[in-house]
Amino acid sequence: MAEERPLESKEIKQQASENVSRKSQERKEENLREKKREYLLMCPLQQEPNFFDILLK
């Protein structure tokens, strides 16, 4: 029994570190999605020709 416990604690530590890395990966992906969302919201405004610029030309 005493020999199994270190293995169990190693597995628990491994699972915990995997959970932490998975959470940080999810956080990175969510931040990336948020940046894409902001970029896509800003891009159409930048790409459309300015109405007044067209009138002045």
C-alpha distance (Angstrom), angle and dihedral (degrees) to the residues before:
residue distance angle dihedral
M1 . . .
A2 3.79 . .
E3 3.80 90.3 .
E4 3.82 92.6 53.4
R5 3.80 95.8 54.3
P6 3.82 96.9 67.9
L7 3.81 88.5 51.3
E8 3.79 90.5 50.5
S9 3.79 92.4 48.7
K10 3.82 89.7 47.7
E11 3.80 89.5 51.6
I12 3.79 90.7 47.8
K13 3.81 90.8 49.9
Q14 3.81 90.4 47.5
Q15 3.81 92.0 49.6
A16 3.80 90.4 47.1
S17 3.81 92.1 51.0
E18 3.82 90.1 46.7
N19 3.81 89.6 51.1
V20 3.80 90.9 49.2
S21 3.81 92.6 48.7
R22 3.82 90.5 46.0
K23 3.82 90.6 50.7
S24 3.80 92.0 48.9
Q25 3.82 90.0 48.0
E26 3.81 90.3 50.5
R27 3.81 89.4 48.7
K28 3.83 90.9 50.8
E29 3.81 91.1 49.1
E30 3.81 91.5 48.2
N31 3.82 90.6 49.9
L32 3.81 89.4 49.7
R33 3.82 91.2 50.0
E34 3.82 89.8 49.2
K35 3.82 91.3 50.6
K36 3.82 90.4 48.8
R37 3.81 89.8 49.2
E38 3.81 91.6 51.3
Y39 3.82 90.9 45.2
L40 3.79 92.6 50.3
L41 3.79 90.3 48.2
M42 3.80 91.0 51.6
C43 3.81 98.6 40.2
P44 3.82 99.9 67.4
L45 3.79 89.0 52.6
Q46 3.79 90.7 52.3
Q47 3.81 96.3 42.9
E48 3.81 98.8 49.1
P49 3.79 112.1 91.8
N50 3.76 112.3 -111.6
F51 3.81 109.7 -106.2
F52 3.80 92.8 -141.1
D53 3.80 92.3 49.5
I54 3.82 88.8 55.9
L55 3.81 91.5 49.9
L56 3.79 92.2 49.3
K57 3.82 94.5 51.3
